[in-house]
Amino acid sequence: MAAAPQPIFWLGNDTLSVSAALFAENRQRLCKGLKAKDGVVPRCMVLLQGGEQKQRYCTDTDQLFRQESFFHWAFGVTEPDCYGAIDVDSGKSLLFVPKLPESYATWMGEIFSKEHFKKKYAVDEVHYACDVIIATPLTVPGLFQRGQNTDSGSICREASFQGISSFQVNNTLLHPVIVECRLLKTDMELEVLRYTNKISSEAHKMVMKHVKPGLQEYEMESLFQHYCYTKGGMRHTSYTCICGTGHNSSILHYGHAGAPNDKTIMDGDMCLFDLGGEYYCYSSDITCSAIYEAVLKSSRTVMAAIKPGVKWTDMHRLTDRVHLEELVKIGVLNGSVEDMMKVHLGSVFMPHGLGHLLGIDVHDVGGYPEGIERIDEPGLRSLRMGRLVQERMVLTVEPGIYFINHLLDQALANPAQSCFINNQELARFRGFGGVRIEDDIAVTADGIELLTCVPRTVEEIEAFMADSAKPFSPVTSNVK
């Protein structure tokens, strides 16, 4: 007899259908990883806490909810204030949902039964969140999630609930195992990431079609978000939108509250749009700009070199080398590139890391597991991953060349670096901004799969922009 079809997450029209089997497979992988871990005793129970619905400061206005990433990876639940448990031996899954007051039905909508959530998320049991200590055996060791996110430096919060003191709590074993599981993507996860990149790529192309002098940077942000939501069902972006034009294109994380994409776009401005949509918590991260061949060359050189087994730090250094070679060609720098590398001159023009892991979080977990330390050198200390490249990793490749005044001034004041700089030629680029090309890739057995699909060469961009008078008609998804 055929197995019953798994429930799906789907937002209609041409949006992607995501099966609950994706999360069942993730739970199976987690159990397998834990069983292979020294120190995990029989009949352990994983206990995870989902994200909480929060209000705006002291008001009763809800903030837009987005699920906590580890909980989403394991359960795919969209509602807030939930818990989840997994029996490591059997793989049995338990979901705990909030017991809502009767008034909820008046103000917020239907109160669904526990059976509704069991079918919706294809879990074995559903209980109320207030019954965690009743539904899980206290004699079983509980594996709680606690560990450092090596990208942000923050500590993920372990599950907390009334009666937790009754449990045998272990908060050291789970984190490294679940991080390693999230590091390598399954076929179903890759399908979702392909979708987020396809929609985000088309949104970037739509922005390129509409950008012109006199518009505001935030109008480009609005166009991107509108396309991602209307065409892709993406209510969230992966991060704060960066729409830097002119001198703002050299501000690496432009778009925050202190610099909110509010400049008027001027004729001749360099435009750097770093924008990524998110579907069902899976991210994309793409940057487009009017580009120099130097950055394009470094991007393509690095992507041609990436394969399982290469060091990500070596890919960063390769990027620096190509940038320095190209800056010599245009006269900004003079001298031996080898000597420039020794004094870390590349970090003056690219102070950030080459790229990062991508998945449920835009800066995904797993970049620095125990035993791998950051290299304390300019540029490399900002690199968000230090390990060997592995098949099924999803990464961004985002080289850039920026003319950031305070970094240029520091270099000119440093005799070890200033001896290579042609200050007269450099002055031409003061206030110019920066250029970044960012693509998302999935590592294959012998190379990469490019997930991003936007014009990249100068010829492609010029041809695309020359066609801007025609109505924009994106490729529609055929995934159901």
TORKOL-4160 file (C-alpha; in steps of 0.2 Angstrom, whole numbers, padded with zeros to 4 digits, m for minus):
480
<pt num="1" X="0000" Y="0000" Z="0000"/>
<pt num="2" X="0007" Y="0017" Z="m0005"/>
<pt num="3" X="0012" Y="0029" Z="0009"/>
<pt num="4" X="0000" Y="0044" Z="0012"/>
<pt num="5" X="0006" Y="0060" Z="0003"/>
<pt num="6" X="0016" Y="0072" Z="0015"/>
<pt num="7" X="0007" Y="0088" Z="0018"/>
<pt num="8" X="0015" Y="0103" Z="0010"/>
<pt num="9" X="0018" Y="0122" Z="0012"/>
<pt num="10" X="0012" Y="0131" Z="m0003"/>
<pt num="11" X="0007" Y="0149" Z="m0005"/>
<pt num="12" X="m0003" Y="0146" Z="m0022"/>
<pt num="13" X="0000" Y="0152" Z="m0040"/>
<pt num="14" X="0018" Y="0149" Z="m0045"/>
<pt num="15" X="0025" Y="0148" Z="m0028"/>
<pt num="16" X="0035" Y="0133" Z="m0023"/>
<pt num="17" X="0027" Y="0118" Z="m0014"/>
<pt num="18" X="0038" Y="0112" Z="0001"/>
<pt num="19" X="0034" Y="0095" Z="0008"/>
<pt num="20" X="0034" Y="0091" Z="0027"/>
<pt num="21" X="0046" Y="0077" Z="0022"/>
<pt num="22" X="0060" Y="0090" Z="0021"/>
<pt num="23" X="0059" Y="0092" Z="0040"/>
<pt num="24" X="0056" Y="0074" Z="0043"/>
<pt num="25" X="0072" Y="0070" Z="0034"/>
<pt num="26" X="0081" Y="0083" Z="0044"/>
<pt num="27" X="0075" Y="0075" Z="0060"/>
<pt num="28" X="0081" Y="0058" Z="0054"/>
<pt num="29" X="0098" Y="0065" Z="0050"/>
<pt num="30" X="0099" Y="0073" Z="0067"/>
<pt num="31" X="0095" Y="0057" Z="0076"/>
<pt num="32" X="0108" Y="0048" Z="0066"/>
<pt num="33" X="0121" Y="0061" Z="0070"/>
<pt num="34" X="0118" Y="0060" Z="0088"/>
<pt num="35" X="0118" Y="0041" Z="0089"/>
<pt num="36" X="0136" Y="0042" Z="0082"/>
<pt num="37" X="0141" Y="0055" Z="0095"/>
<pt num="38" X="0151" Y="0049" Z="0110"/>
<pt num="39" X="0142" Y="0053" Z="0126"/>
<pt num="40" X="0124" Y="0051" Z="0119"/>
<pt num="41" X="0116" Y="0038" Z="0130"/>
<pt num="42" X="0101" Y="0028" Z="0125"/>
<pt num="43" X="0084" Y="0035" Z="0125"/>
<pt num="44" X="0089" Y="0054" Z="0124"/>
<pt num="45" X="0076" Y="0067" Z="0120"/>
<pt num="46" X="0080" Y="0082" Z="0110"/>
<pt num="47" X="0070" Y="0097" Z="0116"/>
<pt num="48" X="0070" Y="0113" Z="0105"/>
<pt num="49" X="0060" Y="0130" Z="0108"/>
<pt num="50" X="0053" Y="0139" Z="0094"/>
<pt num="51" X="0052" Y="0158" Z="0092"/>
<pt num="52" X="0041" Y="0169" Z="0102"/>
<pt num="53" X="0029" Y="0182" Z="0096"/>
<pt num="54" X="0035" Y="0199" Z="0102"/>
<pt num="55" X="0026" Y="0216" Z="0103"/>
<pt num="56" X="0033" Y="0232" Z="0098"/>
<pt num="57" X="0041" Y="0239" Z="0114"/>
<pt num="58" X="0027" Y="0242" Z="0127"/>
<pt num="59" X="0013" Y="0242" Z="0114"/>
<pt num="60" X="0001" Y="0228" Z="0109"/>
<pt num="61" X="0006" Y="0229" Z="0091"/>
<pt num="62" X="0014" Y="0212" Z="0085"/>
<pt num="63" X="0030" Y="0212" Z="0076"/>
<pt num="64" X="0031" Y="0202" Z="0060"/>
<pt num="65" X="0035" Y="0184" Z="0066"/>
<pt num="66" X="0049" Y="0174" Z="0059"/>
<pt num="67" X="0053" Y="0157" Z="0066"/>
<pt num="68" X="0069" Y="0153" Z="0075"/>
<pt num="69" X="0081" Y="0145" Z="0063"/>
<pt num="70" X="0085" Y="0128" Z="0072"/>
<pt num="71" X="0067" Y="0125" Z="0076"/>
<pt num="72" X="0062" Y="0128" Z="0058"/>
<pt num="73" X="0075" Y="0117" Z="0052"/>
<pt num="74" X="0068" Y="0102" Z="0062"/>
<pt num="75" X="0050" Y="0105" Z="0061"/>
<pt num="76" X="0045" Y="0118" Z="0048"/>
<pt num="77" X="0032" Y="0126" Z="0060"/>
<pt num="78" X="0026" Y="0144" Z="0055"/>
<pt num="79" X="0017" Y="0148" Z="0071"/>
<pt num="80" X="0026" Y="0156" Z="0086"/>
<pt num="81" X="0027" Y="0150" Z="0104"/>
<pt num="82" X="0029" Y="0131" Z="0101"/>
<pt num="83" X="0041" Y="0118" Z="0107"/>
<pt num="84" X="0047" Y="0102" Z="0099"/>
<pt num="85" X="0054" Y="0086" Z="0105"/>
<pt num="86" X="0063" Y="0071" Z="0096"/>
<pt num="87" X="0066" Y="0054" Z="0103"/>
<pt num="88" X="0083" Y="0050" Z="0097"/>
<pt num="89" X="0081" Y="0031" Z="0097"/>
<pt num="90" X="0065" Y="0030" Z="0088"/>
<pt num="91" X="0064" Y="0046" Z="0079"/>
<pt num="92" X="0047" Y="0050" Z="0086"/>
<pt num="93" X="0042" Y="0068" Z="0085"/>
<pt num="94" X="0032" Y="0078" Z="0097"/>
<pt num="95" X="0026" Y="0096" Z="0093"/>
<pt num="96" X="0019" Y="0107" Z="0107"/>
<pt num="97" X="0008" Y="0121" Z="0102"/>
<pt num="98" X="0001" Y="0135" Z="0114"/>
<pt num="99" X="m0016" Y="0133" Z="0122"/>
<pt num="100" X="m0025" Y="0148" Z="0116"/>
<pt num="101" X="m0038" Y="0157" Z="0126"/>
<pt num="102" X="m0056" Y="0158" Z="0120"/>
<pt num="103" X="m0054" Y="0176" Z="0116"/>
<pt num="104" X="m0041" Y="0172" Z="0102"/>
<pt num="105" X="m0056" Y="0166" Z="0091"/>
<pt num="106" X="m0063" Y="0183" Z="0092"/>
<pt num="107" X="m0048" Y="0194" Z="0088"/>
<pt num="108" X="m0036" Y="0182" Z="0079"/>
<pt num="109" X="m0046" Y="0168" Z="0070"/>
<pt num="110" X="m0050" Y="0150" Z="0072"/>
<pt num="111" X="m0042" Y="0140" Z="0086"/>
<pt num="112" X="m0036" Y="0124" Z="0078"/>
<pt num="113" X="m0036" Y="0107" Z="0086"/>
<pt num="114" X="m0020" Y="0097" Z="0090"/>
<pt num="115" X="m0025" Y="0085" Z="0076"/>
<pt num="116" X="m0025" Y="0099" Z="0064"/>
<pt num="117" X="m0006" Y="0103" Z="0068"/>
<pt num="118" X="m0002" Y="0084" Z="0068"/>
<pt num="119" X="m0008" Y="0083" Z="0050"/>
<pt num="120" X="m0001" Y="0100" Z="0045"/>
<pt num="121" X="0017" Y="0096" Z="0050"/>
<pt num="122" X="0017" Y="0077" Z="0049"/>
<pt num="123" X="0023" Y="0074" Z="0067"/>
<pt num="124" X="0019" Y="0059" Z="0078"/>
<pt num="125" X="0011" Y="0068" Z="0092"/>
<pt num="126" X="0004" Y="0085" Z="0097"/>
<pt num="127" X="0002" Y="0092" Z="0114"/>
<pt num="128" X="0000" Y="0109" Z="0122"/>
<pt num="129" X="0015" Y="0119" Z="0127"/>
<pt num="130" X="0010" Y="0119" Z="0145"/>
<pt num="131" X="0011" Y="0100" Z="0145"/>
<pt num="132" X="0029" Y="0098" Z="0140"/>
<pt num="133" X="0034" Y="0090" Z="0157"/>
<pt num="134" X="0019" Y="0078" Z="0156"/>
<pt num="135" X="0021" Y="0072" Z="0138"/>
<pt num="136" X="0040" Y="0069" Z="0139"/>
<pt num="137" X="0048" Y="0057" Z="0152"/>
<pt num="138" X="0058" Y="0065" Z="0165"/>
<pt num="139" X="0069" Y="0050" Z="0167"/>
<pt num="140" X="0076" Y="0052" Z="0149"/>
<pt num="141" X="0091" Y="0064" Z="0147"/>
<pt num="142" X="0085" Y="0080" Z="0138"/>
<pt num="143" X="0097" Y="0087" Z="0125"/>
<pt num="144" X="0095" Y="0105" Z="0125"/>
<pt num="145" X="0102" Y="0117" Z="0112"/>
<pt num="146" X="0115" Y="0129" Z="0118"/>
<pt num="147" X="0131" Y="0135" Z="0109"/>
<pt num="148" X="0139" Y="0149" Z="0100"/>
<pt num="149" X="0135" Y="0155" Z="0083"/>
<pt num="150" X="0153" Y="0158" Z="0077"/>
<pt num="151" X="0147" Y="0170" Z="0064"/>
<pt num="152" X="0138" Y="0182" Z="0075"/>
<pt num="153" X="0146" Y="0178" Z="0092"/>
<pt num="154" X="0129" Y="0176" Z="0100"/>
<pt num="155" X="0124" Y="0161" Z="0111"/>
<pt num="156" X="0108" Y="0152" Z="0105"/>
<pt num="157" X="0096" Y="0151" Z="0119"/>
<pt num="158" X="0091" Y="0134" Z="0125"/>
<pt num="159" X="0073" Y="0129" Z="0128"/>
<pt num="160" X="0065" Y="0135" Z="0144"/>
<pt num="161" X="0048" Y="0131" Z="0152"/>
<pt num="162" X="0040" Y="0129" Z="0168"/>
<pt num="163" X="0046" Y="0112" Z="0176"/>
<pt num="164" X="0062" Y="0111" Z="0167"/>
<pt num="165" X="0071" Y="0109" Z="0183"/>
<pt num="166" X="0064" Y="0091" Z="0184"/>
<pt num="167" X="0074" Y="0086" Z="0168"/>
<pt num="168" X="0091" Y="0078" Z="0166"/>
<pt num="169" X="0098" Y="0093" Z="0156"/>
<pt num="170" X="0112" Y="0091" Z="0144"/>
<pt num="171" X="0116" Y="0107" Z="0134"/>
<pt num="172" X="0133" Y="0103" Z="0127"/>
<pt num="173" X="0130" Y="0088" Z="0115"/>
<pt num="174" X="0116" Y="0094" Z="0104"/>
<pt num="175" X="0123" Y="0110" Z="0097"/>
<pt num="176" X="0138" Y="0104" Z="0087"/>
<pt num="177" X="0128" Y="0090" Z="0079"/>
<pt num="178" X="0114" Y="0100" Z="0073"/>
<pt num="179" X="0126" Y="0113" Z="0066"/>
<pt num="180" X="0135" Y="0100" Z="0056"/>
<pt num="181" X="0118" Y="0094" Z="0050"/>
<pt num="182" X="0113" Y="0111" Z="0044"/>
<pt num="183" X="0130" Y="0114" Z="0036"/>
<pt num="184" X="0126" Y="0102" Z="0021"/>
<pt num="185" X="0110" Y="0103" Z="0012"/>
<pt num="186" X="0098" Y="0089" Z="0007"/>
<pt num="187" X="0091" Y="0088" Z="m0011"/>
<pt num="188" X="0075" Y="0095" Z="m0004"/>
<pt num="189" X="0083" Y="0110" Z="0004"/>
<pt num="190" X="0093" Y="0114" Z="m0012"/>
<pt num="191" X="0077" Y="0114" Z="m0021"/>
<pt num="192" X="0070" Y="0128" Z="m0010"/>
<pt num="193" X="0087" Y="0138" Z="m0011"/>
<pt num="194" X="0086" Y="0136" Z="m0030"/>
<pt num="195" X="0068" Y="0144" Z="m0029"/>
<pt num="196" X="0073" Y="0158" Z="m0018"/>
<pt num="197" X="0088" Y="0162" Z="m0029"/>
<pt num="198" X="0077" Y="0161" Z="m0045"/>
<pt num="199" X="0064" Y="0173" Z="m0038"/>
<pt num="200" X="0077" Y="0185" Z="m0031"/>
<pt num="201" X="0087" Y="0185" Z="m0047"/>
<pt num="202" X="0071" Y="0190" Z="m0057"/>
<pt num="203" X="0068" Y="0204" Z="m0044"/>
<pt num="204" X="0085" Y="0211" Z="m0046"/>
<pt num="205" X="0082" Y="0211" Z="m0065"/>
<pt num="206" X="0066" Y="0220" Z="m0063"/>
<pt num="207" X="0075" Y="0233" Z="m0052"/>
<pt num="208" X="0088" Y="0235" Z="m0065"/>
<pt num="209" X="0075" Y="0239" Z="m0078"/>
<pt num="210" X="0067" Y="0253" Z="m0068"/>
<pt num="211" X="0083" Y="0262" Z="m0060"/>
<pt num="212" X="0086" Y="0279" Z="m0067"/>
<pt num="213" X="0092" Y="0296" Z="m0060"/>
<pt num="214" X="0080" Y="0306" Z="m0049"/>
<pt num="215" X="0072" Y="0290" Z="m0041"/>
<pt num="216" X="0076" Y="0287" Z="m0022"/>
<pt num="217" X="0086" Y="0272" Z="m0016"/>
<pt num="218" X="0071" Y="0266" Z="m0006"/>
<pt num="219" X="0061" Y="0265" Z="m0022"/>
<pt num="220" X="0073" Y="0251" Z="m0028"/>
<pt num="221" X="0071" Y="0242" Z="m0011"/>
<pt num="222" X="0052" Y="0244" Z="m0013"/>
<pt num="223" X="0052" Y="0237" Z="m0030"/>
<pt num="224" X="0062" Y="0222" Z="m0025"/>
<pt num="225" X="0051" Y="0218" Z="m0010"/>
<pt num="226" X="0036" Y="0220" Z="m0020"/>
<pt num="227" X="0042" Y="0208" Z="m0034"/>
<pt num="228" X="0048" Y="0195" Z="m0021"/>
<pt num="229" X="0031" Y="0195" Z="m0012"/>
<pt num="230" X="0019" Y="0196" Z="m0027"/>
<pt num="231" X="0028" Y="0184" Z="m0038"/>
<pt num="232" X="0037" Y="0172" Z="m0025"/>
<pt num="233" X="0026" Y="0173" Z="m0009"/>
<pt num="234" X="0041" Y="0180" Z="0000"/>
<pt num="235" X="0035" Y="0190" Z="0015"/>
<pt num="236" X="0052" Y="0192" Z="0022"/>
<pt num="237" X="0069" Y="0197" Z="0015"/>
<pt num="238" X="0084" Y="0188" Z="0021"/>
<pt num="239" X="0092" Y="0204" Z="0029"/>
<pt num="240" X="0090" Y="0223" Z="0028"/>
<pt num="241" X="0090" Y="0228" Z="0010"/>
<pt num="242" X="0106" Y="0237" Z="0004"/>
<pt num="243" X="0103" Y="0250" Z="m0010"/>
<pt num="244" X="0118" Y="0260" Z="m0010"/>
<pt num="245" X="0121" Y="0273" Z="m0024"/>
<pt num="246" X="0136" Y="0284" Z="m0027"/>
<pt num="247" X="0147" Y="0286" Z="m0012"/>
<pt num="248" X="0134" Y="0275" Z="m0002"/>
<pt num="249" X="0140" Y="0260" Z="m0012"/>
<pt num="250" X="0156" Y="0259" Z="m0002"/>
<pt num="251" X="0146" Y="0257" Z="0015"/>
<pt num="252" X="0146" Y="0238" Z="0017"/>
<pt num="253" X="0130" Y="0236" Z="0027"/>
<pt num="254" X="0121" Y="0252" Z="0021"/>
<pt num="255" X="0102" Y="0253" Z="0023"/>
<pt num="256" X="0101" Y="0252" Z="0042"/>
<pt num="257" X="0091" Y="0264" Z="0052"/>
<pt num="258" X="0105" Y="0277" Z="0052"/>
<pt num="259" X="0107" Y="0276" Z="0033"/>
<pt num="260" X="0090" Y="0270" Z="0027"/>
<pt num="261" X="0092" Y="0270" Z="0008"/>
<pt num="262" X="0086" Y="0288" Z="0007"/>
<pt num="263" X="0098" Y="0296" Z="m0006"/>
<pt num="264" X="0092" Y="0302" Z="m0023"/>
<pt num="265" X="0100" Y="0292" Z="m0037"/>
<pt num="266" X="0110" Y="0304" Z="m0048"/>
<pt num="267" X="0116" Y="0302" Z="m0066"/>
<pt num="268" X="0132" Y="0293" Z="m0067"/>
<pt num="269" X="0130" Y="0285" Z="m0049"/>
<pt num="270" X="0138" Y="0268" Z="m0046"/>
<pt num="271" X="0123" Y="0257" Z="m0040"/>
<pt num="272" X="0126" Y="0243" Z="m0028"/>
<pt num="273" X="0110" Y="0233" Z="m0024"/>
<pt num="274" X="0112" Y="0219" Z="m0011"/>
<pt num="275" X="0095" Y="0211" Z="m0009"/>
<pt num="276" X="0089" Y="0194" Z="m0005"/>
<pt num="277" X="0072" Y="0186" Z="m0003"/>
<pt num="278" X="0067" Y="0173" Z="0009"/>
<pt num="279" X="0054" Y="0159" Z="0006"/>
<pt num="280" X="0049" Y="0148" Z="0021"/>
<pt num="281" X="0064" Y="0154" Z="0030"/>
<pt num="282" X="0076" Y="0149" Z="0017"/>
<pt num="283" X="0087" Y="0163" Z="0011"/>
<pt num="284" X="0096" Y="0171" Z="m0004"/>
<pt num="285" X="0109" Y="0184" Z="m0005"/>
<pt num="286" X="0113" Y="0193" Z="m0021"/>
<pt num="287" X="0122" Y="0209" Z="m0025"/>
<pt num="288" X="0121" Y="0218" Z="m0042"/>
<pt num="289" X="0130" Y="0234" Z="m0047"/>
<pt num="290" X="0137" Y="0243" Z="m0062"/>
<pt num="291" X="0153" Y="0233" Z="m0062"/>
<pt num="292" X="0171" Y="0234" Z="m0066"/>
<pt num="293" X="0179" Y="0219" Z="m0075"/>
<pt num="294" X="0191" Y="0218" Z="m0061"/>
<pt num="295" X="0178" Y="0212" Z="m0049"/>
<pt num="296" X="0170" Y="0201" Z="m0062"/>
<pt num="297" X="0186" Y="0193" Z="m0066"/>
<pt num="298" X="0190" Y="0189" Z="m0047"/>
<pt num="299" X="0172" Y="0182" Z="m0046"/>
<pt num="300" X="0174" Y="0170" Z="m0060"/>
<pt num="301" X="0192" Y="0165" Z="m0056"/>
<pt num="302" X="0186" Y="0160" Z="m0038"/>
<pt num="303" X="0171" Y="0151" Z="m0044"/>
<pt num="304" X="0181" Y="0141" Z="m0057"/>
<pt num="305" X="0193" Y="0136" Z="m0042"/>
<pt num="306" X="0180" Y="0130" Z="m0030"/>
<pt num="307" X="0177" Y="0112" Z="m0027"/>
<pt num="308" X="0177" Y="0100" Z="m0012"/>
<pt num="309" X="0193" Y="0100" Z="m0003"/>
<pt num="310" X="0199" Y="0117" Z="m0006"/>
<pt num="311" X="0202" Y="0129" Z="0008"/>
<pt num="312" X="0190" Y="0144" Z="0009"/>
<pt num="313" X="0204" Y="0155" Z="0016"/>
<pt num="314" X="0214" Y="0151" Z="0000"/>
<pt num="315" X="0199" Y="0157" Z="m0011"/>
<pt num="316" X="0199" Y="0173" Z="m0001"/>
<pt num="317" X="0218" Y="0175" Z="m0004"/>
<pt num="318" X="0215" Y="0171" Z="m0023"/>
<pt num="319" X="0202" Y="0185" Z="m0024"/>
<pt num="320" X="0214" Y="0198" Z="m0016"/>
<pt num="321" X="0227" Y="0193" Z="m0028"/>
<pt num="322" X="0216" Y="0196" Z="m0044"/>
<pt num="323" X="0210" Y="0212" Z="m0037"/>
<pt num="324" X="0228" Y="0218" Z="m0034"/>
<pt num="325" X="0233" Y="0213" Z="m0051"/>
<pt num="326" X="0219" Y="0222" Z="m0059"/>
<pt num="327" X="0222" Y="0238" Z="m0049"/>
<pt num="328" X="0240" Y="0238" Z="m0055"/>
<pt num="329" X="0233" Y="0237" Z="m0073"/>
<pt num="330" X="0223" Y="0253" Z="m0071"/>
<pt num="331" X="0237" Y="0262" Z="m0062"/>
<pt num="332" X="0230" Y="0264" Z="m0044"/>
<pt num="333" X="0244" Y="0252" Z="m0038"/>
<pt num="334" X="0262" Y="0250" Z="m0043"/>
<pt num="335" X="0275" Y="0236" Z="m0039"/>
<pt num="336" X="0275" Y="0218" Z="m0035"/>
<pt num="337" X="0259" Y="0209" Z="m0031"/>
<pt num="338" X="0268" Y="0196" Z="m0021"/>
<pt num="339" X="0275" Y="0210" Z="m0009"/>
<pt num="340" X="0257" Y="0218" Z="m0008"/>
<pt num="341" X="0250" Y="0202" Z="m0002"/>
<pt num="342" X="0263" Y="0201" Z="0012"/>
<pt num="343" X="0257" Y="0218" Z="0019"/>
<pt num="344" X="0238" Y="0213" Z="0016"/>
<pt num="345" X="0235" Y="0228" Z="0004"/>
<pt num="346" X="0220" Y="0218" Z="m0003"/>
<pt num="347" X="0211" Y="0221" Z="0013"/>
<pt num="348" X="0211" Y="0240" Z="0010"/>
<pt num="349" X="0200" Y="0238" Z="m0005"/>
<pt num="350" X="0190" Y="0222" Z="0001"/>
<pt num="351" X="0189" Y="0223" Z="0020"/>
<pt num="352" X="0176" Y="0210" Z="0021"/>
<pt num="353" X="0177" Y="0191" Z="0019"/>
<pt num="354" X="0175" Y="0183" Z="0002"/>
<pt num="355" X="0158" Y="0175" Z="0006"/>
<pt num="356" X="0148" Y="0165" Z="0019"/>
<pt num="357" X="0137" Y="0149" Z="0021"/>
<pt num="358" X="0119" Y="0151" Z="0016"/>
<pt num="359" X="0104" Y="0142" Z="0021"/>
<pt num="360" X="0090" Y="0145" Z="0034"/>
<pt num="361" X="0100" Y="0160" Z="0040"/>
<pt num="362" X="0108" Y="0172" Z="0027"/>
<pt num="363" X="0124" Y="0170" Z="0037"/>
<pt num="364" X="0122" Y="0151" Z="0040"/>
<pt num="365" X="0129" Y="0141" Z="0055"/>
<pt num="366" X="0145" Y="0130" Z="0054"/>
<pt num="367" X="0159" Y="0142" Z="0048"/>
<pt num="368" X="0171" Y="0138" Z="0063"/>
<pt num="369" X="0168" Y="0122" Z="0071"/>
<pt num="370" X="0178" Y="0117" Z="0086"/>
<pt num="371" X="0197" Y="0116" Z="0081"/>
<pt num="372" X="0196" Y="0129" Z="0067"/>
<pt num="373" X="0201" Y="0146" Z="0072"/>
<pt num="374" X="0200" Y="0163" Z="0063"/>
<pt num="375" X="0216" Y="0169" Z="0055"/>
<pt num="376" X="0220" Y="0185" Z="0063"/>
<pt num="377" X="0225" Y="0195" Z="0047"/>
<pt num="378" X="0216" Y="0210" Z="0039"/>
<pt num="379" X="0202" Y="0203" Z="0028"/>
<pt num="380" X="0203" Y="0185" Z="0034"/>
<pt num="381" X="0198" Y="0189" Z="0051"/>
<pt num="382" X="0181" Y="0195" Z="0044"/>
<pt num="383" X="0180" Y="0179" Z="0034"/>
<pt num="384" X="0164" Y="0170" Z="0040"/>
<pt num="385" X="0170" Y="0152" Z="0036"/>
<pt num="386" X="0187" Y="0144" Z="0039"/>
<pt num="387" X="0184" Y="0126" Z="0034"/>
<pt num="388" X="0187" Y="0116" Z="0019"/>
<pt num="389" X="0174" Y="0117" Z="0006"/>
<pt num="390" X="0162" Y="0101" Z="0005"/>
<pt num="391" X="0150" Y="0095" Z="m0007"/>
<pt num="392" X="0132" Y="0101" Z="m0003"/>
<pt num="393" X="0138" Y="0117" Z="0005"/>
<pt num="394" X="0129" Y="0132" Z="m0001"/>
<pt num="395" X="0139" Y="0148" Z="m0001"/>
<pt num="396" X="0140" Y="0166" Z="m0007"/>
<pt num="397" X="0154" Y="0172" Z="m0017"/>
<pt num="398" X="0155" Y="0191" Z="m0016"/>
<pt num="399" X="0171" Y="0199" Z="m0020"/>
<pt num="400" X="0171" Y="0218" Z="m0020"/>
<pt num="401" X="0183" Y="0233" Z="m0023"/>
<pt num="402" X="0178" Y="0248" Z="m0012"/>
<pt num="403" X="0186" Y="0265" Z="m0010"/>
<pt num="404" X="0183" Y="0269" Z="0008"/>
<pt num="405" X="0191" Y="0285" Z="0014"/>
<pt num="406" X="0196" Y="0280" Z="0031"/>
<pt num="407" X="0204" Y="0264" Z="0025"/>
<pt num="408" X="0213" Y="0273" Z="0011"/>
<pt num="409" X="0220" Y="0286" Z="0023"/>
<pt num="410" X="0226" Y="0272" Z="0035"/>
<pt num="411" X="0235" Y="0264" Z="0020"/>
<pt num="412" X="0243" Y="0280" Z="0015"/>
<pt num="413" X="0249" Y="0283" Z="0032"/>
<pt num="414" X="0257" Y="0266" Z="0033"/>
<pt num="415" X="0274" Y="0266" Z="0024"/>
<pt num="416" X="0273" Y="0247" Z="0021"/>
<pt num="417" X="0257" Y="0249" Z="0011"/>
<pt num="418" X="0258" Y="0267" Z="0004"/>
<pt num="419" X="0274" Y="0263" Z="m0006"/>
<pt num="420" X="0263" Y="0253" Z="m0018"/>
<pt num="421" X="0249" Y="0267" Z="m0020"/>
<pt num="422" X="0248" Y="0279" Z="m0034"/>
<pt num="423" X="0240" Y="0293" Z="m0024"/>
<pt num="424" X="0237" Y="0304" Z="m0039"/>
<pt num="425" X="0227" Y="0290" Z="m0048"/>
<pt num="426" X="0219" Y="0285" Z="m0032"/>
<pt num="427" X="0212" Y="0302" Z="m0030"/>
<pt num="428" X="0201" Y="0300" Z="m0045"/>
<pt num="429" X="0191" Y="0286" Z="m0036"/>
<pt num="430" X="0189" Y="0296" Z="m0020"/>
<pt num="431" X="0170" Y="0297" Z="m0017"/>
<pt num="432" X="0167" Y="0284" Z="m0031"/>
<pt num="433" X="0160" Y="0271" Z="m0019"/>
<pt num="434" X="0162" Y="0252" Z="m0022"/>
<pt num="435" X="0158" Y="0237" Z="m0032"/>
<pt num="436" X="0152" Y="0220" Z="m0027"/>
<pt num="437" X="0147" Y="0205" Z="m0036"/>
<pt num="438" X="0138" Y="0192" Z="m0026"/>
<pt num="439" X="0132" Y="0175" Z="m0032"/>
<pt num="440" X="0125" Y="0160" Z="m0023"/>
<pt num="441" X="0133" Y="0143" Z="m0026"/>
<pt num="442" X="0130" Y="0125" Z="m0021"/>
<pt num="443" X="0145" Y="0114" Z="m0021"/>
<pt num="444" X="0144" Y="0099" Z="m0031"/>
<pt num="445" X="0156" Y="0083" Z="m0032"/>
<pt num="446" X="0168" Y="0091" Z="m0044"/>
<pt num="447" X="0164" Y="0110" Z="m0044"/>
<pt num="448" X="0149" Y="0121" Z="m0041"/>
<pt num="449" X="0131" Y="0124" Z="m0047"/>
<pt num="450" X="0127" Y="0143" Z="m0049"/>
<pt num="451" X="0111" Y="0147" Z="m0041"/>
<pt num="452" X="0110" Y="0165" Z="m0046"/>
<pt num="453" X="0104" Y="0170" Z="m0063"/>
<pt num="454" X="0107" Y="0189" Z="m0067"/>
<pt num="455" X="0117" Y="0198" Z="m0080"/>
<pt num="456" X="0135" Y="0199" Z="m0075"/>
<pt num="457" X="0146" Y="0203" Z="m0089"/>
<pt num="458" X="0147" Y="0221" Z="m0095"/>
<pt num="459" X="0140" Y="0215" Z="m0112"/>
<pt num="460" X="0125" Y="0206" Z="m0104"/>
<pt num="461" X="0121" Y="0221" Z="m0093"/>
<pt num="462" X="0121" Y="0233" Z="m0107"/>
<pt num="463" X="0111" Y="0222" Z="m0118"/>
<pt num="464" X="0098" Y="0219" Z="m0104"/>
<pt num="465" X="0097" Y="0238" Z="m0100"/>
<pt num="466" X="0096" Y="0242" Z="m0119"/>
<pt num="467" X="0080" Y="0231" Z="m0119"/>
<pt num="468" X="0073" Y="0241" Z="m0104"/>
<pt num="469" X="0059" Y="0249" Z="m0115"/>
<pt num="470" X="0051" Y="0232" Z="m0117"/>
<pt num="471" X="0039" Y="0226" Z="m0103"/>
<pt num="472" X="0048" Y="0215" Z="m0090"/>
<pt num="473" X="0041" Y="0197" Z="m0092"/>
<pt num="474" X="0050" Y="0185" Z="m0079"/>
<pt num="475" X="0051" Y="0167" Z="m0081"/>
<pt num="476" X="0038" Y="0159" Z="m0071"/>
<pt num="477" X="0040" Y="0144" Z="m0060"/>
<pt num="478" X="0033" Y="0127" Z="m0065"/>
<pt num="479" X="0035" Y="0119" Z="m0048"/>
<pt num="480" X="0019" Y="0113" Z="m0040"/>
